[in-house]
Amino acid sequence: MVLRKHIALEDEHLKKLEPLLEKHKGNLSAAIRDAIDLTDVALQYYGSVKDATYLIATLREIREDQAIVPKPIFDYLLSQTKDLVIEKDVLDHVFDPSVITTISEFEEAIRNLCTGLYWDAMISINPDEDQRPSTVHVEIKGVGYDKRMFLAGIIGSYLTSSALGITSMHSHLDMLAIDFERRTSSDVAYNDLLKNIGTMQTTVKELNAKPEFWRSLIHEYSAANYEIVALHRKFYEELLIGKIPRAIMTSECLCEKLSEDVPMQEVLLDLKRVAETSRIVNRMDIDGEDITIHHGYRNMRAVEQLKNIILCMLESAGLDYDHQLTSNVITLKHRPEVEAKIRELLEYVGVKDIFDEPLREFSLFLKERGINADRHTRVFGRRIGRRVVHNYEKQYGEAWTADKFRDALAGIDKIPGRESKWDAMGSTVHYTVLKCPLADNVEACHVCRGIFRGAMHCAFRGMAELEVRKLLSHGDEYCEVYVHGIG
């Protein structure tokens, strides 16, 4: 059945129909039927005349640096970029910063990108200010997890140029919500992006920089079933000359974490990552604040050393633990009450008076709770030693010499009845205690020696080495210690 209708067409419409009119040899009805069929197809695939117009126009403008990729290949490429983000200079070719200058313009552009990818993504970008925002809330939904993370990486990479970093990211069902806030610099914001979305960015960069090295290393670890321990070159050098390194787990990232200002769980997770990755231990389980270490060592002397190393690292972060050893497990129990008591006493004690009322109070505190006083009095002393060093650095700077170290610890030598002397010989300090009233008091002696060790490790950043030759508390005629590697 043919239904005849009268329609009105302007010249501009007839001009647009010319290719179809030529095809149908001037038959206007046939040309209009073709135009309707084309519109029907466009609406089925693109949803609206606006989207169809945009995409068809975009396809006509494809240049040599653009390509149409079959969906299976594109999905594969997308899966291979998991935990990576597109760098800003690449995105600038898609979102021209000279054209897209506001958040609303970027929101429209990324929606158009999703339309071009045939993704039914619903993206909402809400800034507190369109031109120069200090906070932005983003929601992405309507697509799968991988696509949401891909889009989150694009949005995050774009916003880092405005120094906007991720403060929180939550995924619920099919929605991803991200909050951004202004950071001190674009670099800080970019680090936020890598931490939350681009966790493999630095790794892939290193793999690409030295592919042969990493291929060989992966092969070696795999062939040995990961029974390989990674050592820092400095510690390996000490092993070559017959010395026992003070610590064998090193990481620039971890060293930065060894501070009382860093949240406890962050320190513990970093310690776990470094210990397991370096293969120092087989596995480290964190249960709240307590730690269980599965080590795999057969020699108990080695287990004892490992335990001391880990306790020392935790102590550097202001964390105090008790320990238990078995043939294959080290159990560490957090002692927050001891940490709190030590902090309380450190607030009002000096080096000279620590051995009187504060030490008695601390000993009683430990005894009432059935806590091993031997270890914790040593910890108490080391914490005092670090406090002495920090206070001295505030007045005289962080460059340490043998003379400055002697002056910083002069308070110990002012204990009534104590006789001692210092001799500096190049990079070595010789310290001798000829007489000490604390020699017969085990707890006081532990504190005193802890002060010395804590100050030494803090001042010389673990690079100095303590050599103990004689101790009054062990029945020797005097105490004699050497500190090597100063300056």
Secondary structure, DSSP 8 states (H G I E B T S, - for coil): ----------HHHHHHTHHHHHHTTT-HHHHHHHHHHHHHHHHHHHSSHHHHHHHHHHHHT--TT-----HHHHHHHHHHTTT----HHHHTTTS-TTT--SHHHHHHHHHHHHHHTT---EEEEEESSSSS-SEEEEEEESS-HHHHHHHHHHHHHHHHTTTEEEEEEEEETTEEEEEEEE-SSHHHHHHHHHHHT-TTHHHHHHHHHSHHHHHHHHHHHHHTTT------HHHHHHHHTT---S-----HHHHHH-STTS-HHHHHHHHHHHHHHTTSSSEEEEETTEEEEE---S-HHHHHHHHHHHHHHHHHTT--EEEEE-SSEEEEEE-HHHHHHHHHHHTT--TGGGGTHHHHHHHHHHHHTT--HHHHHHHHHHHHHHHHHHHHHHHH-S---HHHHHHHTTTGGGSTT-EEEEEEETTEEEEEEEE-TTTT-HHHHHHHHHHHHHHHHHHTTT-SEEEEEE-GGGT-SSEEEEEE---
